[in-house]
């Protein structure tokens, strides 16, 4: 069983930055694909970014490409989402997710087996 805990959310003005963290349990963290998703009130959960450490590969939604960066620190079992140039439409609860066994890429929300509880990000105009 993998336990994921997000942190780093908060209130920020448009144009500002935040860095989200996701701490994961387990000794085989580096073998998992890790992703970030977000969900705004009344909307479905949407893909933000994915990192496949073993392949050195990252994937981003078009809406955040060039502004957000996903990374991970394997010895600390932590994945990060650096968010720059934030916009009000980025306001949502952000979730980290993990999966060990997966097929073709890119991965969607249905591909992930483990989810954190989420952290709120609010961007004011």
Secondary structure as UniProt FT lines:
FT   STRAND          4..7
FT   STRAND          10..13
FT   TURN            14..15
FT   STRAND          18..24
FT   HELIX           29..31
FT   STRAND          33..39
FT   TURN            41..42
FT   STRAND          46..52
FT   HELIX           53..55
FT   STRAND          57..60
FT   TURN            62..67
FT   STRAND          68..73
FT   HELIX           74..76
FT   STRAND          78..83
FT   HELIX           88..90
FT   STRAND          92..99
FT   HELIX           109..111
FT   STRAND          114..115
FT   STRAND          119..124
//
